[in-house]
Amino acid sequence: MDDLNRRDCRQLILVAAQPEDGVRSMTVCYEREGEDSFRPVPELEDLQGFVGKNGIMHDRKRNTETTPAGLWQISSAFGNELPPDGLKLPWRQVTPCSDWVCDDSSPYFNTWQERGDPDLTPWSDDVEHLADYPFHYAWACVLEYNRPPDVIPARGCAIFLHVADGGTGGCVGLQQADMLSVLNWLDIEKQPYILITGHTQSSG
């Protein structure tokens, strides 16, 4: 709670990986009620979802298909679909040139860049080409995991909250209707965070 208070967090998404397989998750959204308490948000307190295909991991490693356990800020949203009316997060629309750069030799590692921009140093094809994921990235939120300026390439990149119908490559997934409900609830002025916990995998 002290950590949340220091961050002025007033919206919190709790994602708990379930012990049955470590992939299915329970998601509950909380709104700050007082200095040291949060209350569940009605209709956003029993959301079935998914984490990485290999569960969650502390000190996550790249290419493990695990979701990073921990507390991460939610900074913005994006999508292949149009933003919902009343969105209260910064939004970026996916274009045919939108790359999330996963090339760890690039100065743009773990950032969104538009391929072909003449002002940028080219990067390799080690990317997530966002337009290639019209279902999963119909609507998504960026989690501030391993983001510039403090990055460790071995920890991986491109960790989002997005639409999913099964285990992910490392992101947090929700069914489409639930994703839209959560997206409409999130408010950047309330310093939203996501806490990922539950059944974990070894980081060895």
Secondary structure per residue as TSV (DSSP state, phi and psi in degrees):
chain	resnum	aa	ss	phi	psi
A	1	M	-	360.0	-37.9
A	2	D	H	-60.1	-39.9
A	3	D	H	-63.5	-43.3
A	4	L	H	-65.0	-38.4
A	5	N	H	-64.6	-42.4
A	6	R	H	-61.6	-33.1
A	7	R	T	-86.4	-2.6
A	8	D	T	57.3	35.3
A	9	C	-	-72.9	123.7
A	10	R	-	-118.6	-4.9
A	11	Q	E	-132.6	132.1
A	12	L	E	-135.8	130.0
A	13	I	E	-104.7	119.7
A	14	L	E	-100.1	122.8
A	15	V	E	-117.2	118.3
A	16	A	E	-116.1	113.0
A	17	A	E	-67.4	133.7
A	18	Q	-	-85.9	147.0
A	19	P	T	-71.9	-16.9
A	20	E	T	-58.3	-48.2
A	21	D	T	-136.4	-4.7
A	22	G	S	74.5	1.7
A	23	V	S	-110.7	-42.6
A	24	R	E	-72.3	148.2
A	25	S	E	-136.5	159.4
A	26	M	E	-112.9	130.2
A	27	T	E	-118.7	132.2
A	28	V	E	-130.5	131.4
A	29	C	E	-99.1	135.9
A	30	Y	E	-124.3	145.2
A	31	E	E	-116.5	137.3
A	32	R	E	-61.8	134.0
A	33	E	E	-108.2	-33.4
A	34	G	E	-154.0	-169.5
A	35	E	T	-60.6	-35.9
A	36	D	T	-127.1	29.7
A	37	S	E	-151.1	153.0
A	38	F	E	-128.1	151.9
A	39	R	E	-120.6	144.0
A	40	P	E	-63.6	145.2
A	41	V	-	-87.9	122.3
A	42	P	T	-52.8	138.4
A	43	E	T	73.3	-2.2
A	44	L	S	-126.8	35.0
A	45	E	S	-122.4	9.4
A	46	D	S	-152.9	59.5
A	47	L	E	-99.2	122.9
A	48	Q	E	-83.6	132.8
A	49	G	E	-151.7	-156.3
A	50	F	E	-145.4	153.3
A	51	V	-	-120.9	-161.1
A	52	G	B	-58.9	153.6
A	53	K	T	-59.2	-23.2
A	54	N	T	-110.6	24.9
A	55	G	-	82.9	-154.4
A	56	I	E	-114.0	159.9
A	57	M	E	-149.4	133.9
A	58	H	T	-75.4	146.9
A	59	D	T	51.5	51.3
A	60	R	-	-52.8	146.1
A	61	K	-	-111.3	148.1
A	62	R	T	-65.7	148.8
A	63	N	T	65.5	25.0
A	64	T	S	-102.4	-5.4
A	65	E	-	54.4	39.5
A	66	T	-	-116.1	156.7
A	67	T	E	-98.9	135.3
A	68	P	E	-70.7	120.2
A	69	A	-	-70.2	145.4
A	70	G	E	138.4	-171.6
A	71	L	E	-110.1	120.9
A	72	W	E	-132.0	138.8
A	73	Q	E	-73.2	145.4
A	74	I	E	-100.2	116.3
A	75	S	E	-106.7	-25.8
A	76	S	E	-167.6	176.0
A	77	A	E	-134.3	159.5
A	78	F	E	-155.2	172.6
A	79	G	E	179.6	162.8
A	80	N	S	-80.8	-27.7
A	81	E	S	-87.4	168.8
A	82	L	-	-72.1	152.7
A	83	P	-	-66.6	148.2
A	84	P	-	-68.3	151.0
A	85	D	T	-60.4	138.0
A	86	G	T	82.5	10.1
A	87	L	-	-55.5	137.2
A	88	K	B	-118.3	18.7
A	89	L	S	-114.7	151.1
A	90	P	-	-56.8	139.1
A	91	W	E	-123.9	143.8
A	92	R	E	-133.8	131.4
A	93	Q	E	-89.0	131.2
A	94	V	-	-67.8	137.8
A	95	T	-	-119.3	171.2
A	96	P	T	-62.8	-14.7
A	97	C	T	-104.5	5.6
A	98	S	E	-77.9	117.4
A	99	D	E	-116.4	135.1
A	100	W	E	-96.0	113.5
A	101	V	E	-78.3	119.4
A	102	C	-	-108.5	1.8
A	103	D	-	-70.8	108.1
A	104	D	T	-75.9	-3.2
A	105	S	T	-93.0	-4.0
A	106	S	S	-90.4	144.0
A	107	P	T	-67.0	-10.2
A	108	Y	T	-101.8	15.2
A	109	F	T	-51.6	132.4
A	110	N	T	61.7	38.1
A	111	T	S	-135.2	161.0
A	112	W	E	-87.4	128.4
A	113	Q	E	-137.4	156.3
A	114	E	E	-99.3	113.9
A	115	R	T	-60.4	137.6
A	116	G	T	94.2	-2.4
A	117	D	-	-66.0	117.8
A	118	P	T	-67.4	-14.4
A	119	D	T	-86.8	-2.1
A	120	L	S	-112.5	150.0
A	121	T	-	-72.5	129.6
A	122	P	-	-59.6	152.0
A	123	W	-	-122.9	171.0
A	124	S	-	-79.2	-174.8
A	125	D	S	-85.0	10.2
A	126	D	-	-80.3	82.0
A	127	V	E	-145.0	166.8
A	128	E	E	-104.4	113.1
A	129	H	E	-82.7	103.9
A	130	L	G	-61.4	-30.8
A	131	A	G	-69.6	-14.1
A	132	D	G	-77.3	-3.5
A	133	Y	-	-124.3	63.6
A	134	P	T	-64.4	-27.9
A	135	F	T	-82.5	-56.9
A	136	H	T	-64.8	-37.9
A	137	Y	T	-106.5	31.1
A	138	A	S	-57.4	-47.0
A	139	W	S	-142.5	137.5
A	140	A	E	-152.9	158.0
A	141	C	E	-120.6	141.3
A	142	V	E	-86.0	127.2
A	143	L	E	-97.9	134.4
A	144	E	-	-80.0	62.2
A	145	Y	S	-102.0	122.1
A	146	N	S	55.0	44.2
A	147	R	-	-101.8	154.4
A	148	P	T	-56.7	147.4
A	149	P	T	-90.8	-3.7
A	150	D	S	-106.9	89.7
A	151	V	-	-120.4	146.9
A	152	I	-	-124.9	101.9
A	153	P	G	-51.9	-33.6
A	154	A	G	-66.0	-15.3
A	155	R	G	-85.0	-11.5
A	156	G	-	90.3	-177.6
A	157	C	-	-156.2	-178.5
A	158	A	-	57.0	54.6
A	159	I	-	-102.5	117.5
A	160	F	E	-130.2	166.9
A	161	L	E	-103.0	119.1
A	162	H	E	-149.4	177.8
A	163	V	E	-70.9	137.1
A	164	A	-	-154.3	155.0
A	165	D	S	-126.7	17.1
A	166	G	S	-178.0	-175.2
A	167	G	-	-56.0	146.6
A	168	T	B	-107.3	178.1
A	169	G	S	-81.2	-1.7
A	170	G	S	151.5	-10.2
A	171	C	S	-83.7	177.8
A	172	V	E	-102.0	130.1
A	173	G	E	-117.9	145.0
A	174	L	E	-132.2	155.3
A	175	Q	-	-62.9	153.4
A	176	Q	H	-56.2	-47.5
A	177	A	H	-62.6	-40.2
A	178	D	H	-68.3	-38.3
A	179	M	H	-60.3	-43.3
A	180	L	H	-65.5	-38.9
A	181	S	H	-64.2	-44.1
A	182	V	H	-65.6	-42.7
A	183	L	H	-60.4	-41.3
A	184	N	H	-68.5	-27.0
A	185	W	H	-79.3	-36.3
A	186	L	-	-61.8	141.7
A	187	D	B	-138.5	116.6
A	188	I	G	-60.4	-28.5
A	189	E	G	-71.2	-14.3
A	190	K	G	-98.5	14.2
A	191	Q	-	50.6	61.8
A	192	P	-	-71.1	143.5
A	193	Y	E	-132.7	160.6
A	194	I	E	-123.8	133.0
A	195	L	E	-112.6	117.3
A	196	I	E	-107.3	122.3
A	197	T	E	-150.2	-174.0
A	198	G	E	112.1	-152.0
A	199	H	S	-64.7	121.8
A	200	T	B	-114.3	160.2
A	201	Q	-	-101.1	155.5
A	202	S	-	-67.3	143.1
A	203	S	-	-93.5	7.8
A	204	G	-	-72.9	360.0
